[in-house]
Amino acid sequence: MTDSHPIRVIFVEDEEDVRVGGMQALELEGFAVEGFASVEQARDHISFGVPAVVVCDVKLPGMSGVAWLSEIRAIDNDVPVIFVTGHGDIAMAVQATREGAYDFIEKPCSSEHLVSVVRRASEKRRLSLEVSTLREQLEGRRGIQATLIGHSAQMERVRRNVRALADAPADVVIYGETGTGKDLVARSLHDHSPRRHGNFVPLNCGGLPEALVESELFGHEVGAFTGATRRRLGKFEHANGGTLFLDEIDSMPIAVQIKFLRALQERSIERVGSNEQIAVDCRVIAASKDDLKLLSEQKKFRADLYYRLGVAFIELPPLRERREDIPLLFEHLVLQAATRYGRSAPILDNSQFSALMAHSWPGNVRELRNVADRFVLGLLSDDFGLPMSRVEASNSLPEQLEQFERAVISDELRRQHGDVSATAKALSVPKQTLYDKLRRLHITSDKFRTDE
């Protein structure tokens, strides 16, 4: 991650020589430092969300550093406070760390140690601010944008197709690898359609024994088969006035496909064991990980059913082809997991970010959700232990570099709200060079200017 939140150091020390020496050591390492001789002089520089780290002596004229800690934590609990203490005040500094101080440094200390502690604290503060920014963006999303998350061109296209088809009465086929979120797209189509007040009825065709598929779809009458002791409404009938979502429709038995085709054409069904026609008004959304047209050519799926269903299509990209969406999507999943498990949301560090961006995600968003859950539960190693898959290993080095470059630039553009100049500065590249990269990588900065 790039330094989109430059962190300054608020250095509070009443001994001028110590204060000047510490400030110089930090400034030589590139930190912006503000020095003060007392808490009273420095306290106005602390506010909620301030991009700063505090380095403060324990004992000061007027308010002590320890007393100021409580005040700082009341304003913003995430501001790191590092205490500098003499040998006789170590016990006091240790107690302060138990009460929320980031760390303490004993006098006299080397410049290298001071810089190291401040650098770690600055990284922690920067990451916490980035998490807050992402949370604000996620909480500010509404409608389709809140469900189908991502800034990539592929996800923009998916959302555009969902908007275009939501109000249309046409049946839809959703294509996508396992774990890409086909069910979320189907739900979005329903929720933003005139049928949203009706039932959304999902059925996984691949998760049912063949003998039960027909009954699940069309229902059955008493005595229709052994064990049918009462009438049952099928999914088709339950979806009347709403939406029927058939996942893995490619696994539907051929014999059932024939009856399903007739139901689609006539918009009426017969329960198993009955001759009565029941009119049904529902929209059908089907999903498949395989090309139904190809399957029909191979005689594995009825061609007439394919052409009846194949009015409108939405194709979901695999996660490896939209890596720029990973940071925002992962943060969204982490926040969901933290709420679900009653835990605080941990902060992603640079090595973990690199691991997320380098992995090829064969399980797509479902796999990413699993990692987010385990991250919140504290069950992962520092770098997540994600292996490089064969898919990613087969990519050429230029392809992998381009994918990573596109993700980093898009992520920074998002943080800078589409400001190319600010993005170029944050990434430490000339503005013209960034413009060249945007053209080469087909990235449009305008789409990052405001949240939809």
N, C-alpha and C positions, 0 to 999 in steps of 0.2 A: 504494500500500500504506500502511496505517496503522502508527503507531508502537507495535506490540505488544511491542517489546523496547526500553523506554526506556534509553538509553545514558548512563552517567555518565562523567565525566572524572576521571582520576587525574592530578593535577598535582604534579610533583616538581621543586622548585626551592629551592636553599639560600638565595638572596637573598630576604629576606622581602618587600621592596618589590615586586620583580618578581613574586613568587608571588601576593601579594595583588592586584596590579593585573591580572594575567592571569586570576585566578579571578573577579574582579568583572566583567571584560569578558565572560566566558563565562556567568556567572550572569545578567547582564542580557539575554542572548539565550536564556534558558530552560534552560541546561544545569545539571544537578546536578554539582557539583564537590567533590572531596575534595583538600585540599592537604597536602603532606608536604615536609619539609626534606631527606630523604635516601631512598635506595633501601631502606635497612634498615627505615625506618618504613612504607614503601609496599608492600613485596614480599608481605606476607600478604594483600593485597587483590586479588592476581592468582590466578585459578584457571581451570581449563578451563571454557569456556562463559561466562565472566564478561561481562556486558553493559557493557563499558567500553572507553574509549580512553585511552591513556597519553600524556601530554605531559611530557617529561623533559629536564632539562638534560644536556648531554654530560658536563661535568665536575662532580663532586659529591664532598663529603667521604665517605670510605669507598668503597663500590662505585660505579664510574662508570656513567653511563647506557648506554654502549656495552656494558659487561660484563653489565649487567642485560638487555639485548636478547636475548642468547643464552639466558638463563634463561627469559625470557618466551616465546620461541619454542619452547622445549622443553616448556613447560606447555601453551600454545595458540598454534599458529603463525598463527592468524587475528586475534589481537589487534593492532589498529593502534598502532604506537609512533611518535610525532612527537617529534623531537629539537629542542631550542632550543639554539642555539650562538652563541658569540662569533665575531668575524671570523677569529680565528686558528685556530679549530677546524673550519672549513668542510670541509677535506679529510677530516677524521675523520668528519664527519656524512655526507658524500657516500658514503664507503666503507660506512657503516652502512646507508644506503638500499640499497646493492647487496647487503647481507647480510640484507635483509628489513625494515628500518624503512620505515614508510609514507611519511614526508616529513621535512624539517627546515626550521626557521624561524630566520633570522639575527636576533640582537639588534642594536639595538633593533627591535622590530616593532610595526606598528600593531595596534590592537584588531581592526580589520576583517579584516586578513590572518589573525590568529590564529583568529578565529571562523570564517572561511571554510574554513581547512584542517581545523579540528576538526569542522566540520559535514560535510565530505566524508568524513572518516574515520569519523564516527559512522554515516553512512548506509551505508558499506561494512560496518561491523561489524553493524549491525542486519540488513542483508540476508543476511549470512553466517549469522547465528543463525537467521533464518527458514528458510534452506535446510537447516540442520541439523535443525530441527524437522520440516520436511516429510520429510526423509530417514528420520527415526526413525519417523514415521507410516507411510511407505511400507514400510519394512522390517518393521514390526510387523503388516502385513496378512497375512491368510491366506485360503486358499480363494477363493470367488467375489469377495470384497472386494478381493483382490490383483489380479484380472484385470479386473473391471468397475469401474473407478475413478470415484468421484464422490460428492459429498454431496447432489446435487440430488434433489428429489422424484421426478423422472423416472427417475434411475438407481436410486434405492431401489426403485421399482416394477419396473424391469427385473430387478434382483437377486432380488426377491421372486418374480417369475414364474419365473425360472430355478430357484430352490430348489424351487418347487412342482412344476415339470415334470420336474426331473432324474430323479427316481425312477420317473416314470410311463412306461409303454410307448408312449404316444401319439406319433404323428409331429407335428412342429412346423413352422410357417412363421414365418420371421423377416422383418419388414419394416423397411426403413430406407434412407435416402439413401446414395449412394456414399460410402464412407469412414467410416461410423458405427461399424463394428466388428461386423458381422454374423457374421464368421468367429470372433471371440472369444466371442460368445454361444454359437454352435454348439459350440465347443470346450469351453466351461464346462458346457453341458448334458451332453456326453459324459463329461468328467472327473469329474463328480459323480453319475454314474449307475451302476447295477450293471454297465453295459457298458464301464466305463472300462479294463478289462484287455484288451478287444478293440481292433481297429483303428479309428482315426478316419480316414475316407477322404474327402478333399475332391475335388470335381470342379466346375470352372467351366464351366457349360453354354454360356456365351457365348464361350468361348475356343477352341472346337473347330469344325472344319469339319463341316457337316451329315453328310457321308458317314462320319465317324468317331465320331459321338456314340453310335450304337447299339453299336459295337464297344467303346467305352470303358465303357459301362454294363454290357453283358452278356457281353463277351468274344467270342472267335471260335475256330473250329476251323481246323486246317490246310486250306488250299485254299478257305476260305470266300469269298475274293475275291483279286484279283491282289495279290501281295505278302504274303499270309498264309502264311508258311512254317513257322510253329509255332503251337501252341495258346497262347492268351492268356486269362488270367482277367480278367474285367471288374471294375469298381469295386464293383458290387453283390455279387459273389461274394467279393471281397477284404474287404468290410465284414462278412462273416458273423460274428455274435457281437459286433459293434461298432456303429458309427454311420456312415451314408453321408450326407455333407453336399453338397447340390447348390446351389451358388451360381448366381444369375441363372437360376433355373429358368424364368422367363418367356420366355427365349430358346430353350428346348428346342423343336426342330421338332415340328409337330403329329403327323407320322407316328410319331415316337419316343414322343410322349406317350401314344399308344394302347398301345404295348407296355409302357411304364413303368407305366401304370395297372393293366394286368393283373398285372404283377410285384408291385405293391403289394397288390393284392387277394388274390393267391394265395400271396404270399411264395415265389415260385419263378421261375426264369428259364431261358431257353434261350440258349445261346451262338449267335452268328451261324454258320450253316452246320451246325447240329445240331438234332435233334428231341427230344433228351433233356431232361426237366425236372429242374432242380437246385433243391432246397429251400434257401432262404436266410433266415436269421434275423437281420435287422438293423433298426435304427431309422433312419428317414429324417428328416432335417432339411433343409428347403428355405429358400432366401432369395431375396428379390426387392426391388427398389427401387420397383416399381410394384404397384398393387392387383390381385391376381390375380382377384378377383371382378369388378372392372370390366373387366379384359381378357377374362374369359370372356363377359361380356355383349356385348363388342365382337367376339366370335368369334375372338379372338387367342390364347385359351388355352382348353383343353377344360374345360367346366363340370364334367363328371363327375370329372376329375382334381382340380379345385379342391376340390370337396366331399369327395373322398377324403382329400386332404391337410389340408384346413381343419378340423382338430380343435382345435388349440391354436395361438395366435398370440402372438408377442412383437414389440412395436413399439419400435424404437430412436429416440430423439429426436435431431434434428440438434444439433450443438454450439452453434449460435446460440441455441437454446432452453434451454440449461443452462450459461450463461456462468459461473455460480458454481463450476463444476467445472474451469474452465480453469487456474487457478494450480496446483492439485494435479496435474492431468493433465499439464500442461506440465513440471513438475518431474520427474515420473516418466519422461517421455520423454527429458528432458535427461540424467538419470542413466543410462538405458539407452544413449543415444548415447555418453556419455562412456566407459562401459565398453566398448562396441563399438569405438570408435576409439582407445582408450588415451589419452584426454585428460582433463584435470581439468574438472569441471563448472563452467561460468561462472555468475556471480550475476546475476540479473535486476534491473535498476534500475527506478526509477519510470516513466520515459518508455517503457521497453520493456513494462512491465506494462500501462500505459495502451493501448499499441498492440495488445497481445494481446486486451485486453478490448473494444476498440472495433471490431475486425475481425469480419466476419460469418461467416467460415470456410465458404465454399461447398464446400470439399473435406473439411470435417469433421475427424475425428481424424487421418485420413491426411495432410491438409494441415498440421495442427498438428505431427505427427511430422516432416514435412519441414522445418518451421521450426526445430524443436528440433535436428535433425541439423545444419543449417546454422549455428545458433547455437553449437553446440559446436565446429564447425570454423572459427569466426570469419569466416564469409562474409556476415554481415548488417550493415547500417548500425545506428547507435545506436538508432533507433526502429523497426528491422526493415523499414522501407519498405513496410508492409502497406497496400494501398489499401482505401478504403471501397467495398464492392461495391454493386451496384444493389439487392440484397436489403435491405441495411442502409439505403441511402439512401432507400428507399421507406418505411421505418418513420417514423412520426410522432416528433416530438421527445419527447413524453411517454413513448412506448413505449421509445425508446432510453434515456431517463433512468431509467425503471423497471428495465430490464434491467441497467443499470450499478449502480444502487442495490442491487438484489437480490444481485448478484455480490459487491460490496464487503462488505455486511453478512454474507453467508454465509461469506465468506472469513475475516472477523474472528471470527465465532462459532466457526469451526473452530479458529482459533489460540487462542481463549480457552476451548476445550473446552466450549462451550455456556453459559458463565457470562454471563448477560445484563448484569449490573452491570459486569463488567470490560469487556465489549464496548462498552457505552455510554460508559464512561470513555475507552477507546481511540479511539472515534470522535468524542469530544467532543460528545455529544448527551445530553440528559436521558434518564433511564431510561424514563420514561413515553412519551416520543417514540419511543424505540426499540421499545417494546412495540406502539405504534400501527403502526409500520412493519412489524413482524413479522406482525401480523394482516393488514394490507393486502396484503403481498407473499406471504402464505401460507407463511411460513418457520417451521418448528418448531425451537426451540432444543434440545429434548431429544435429537434425533438426533446432535448434535455433542458430547454429553457424554463418550462413550467411543467408541473405534474398535471396529468390529465384528470 
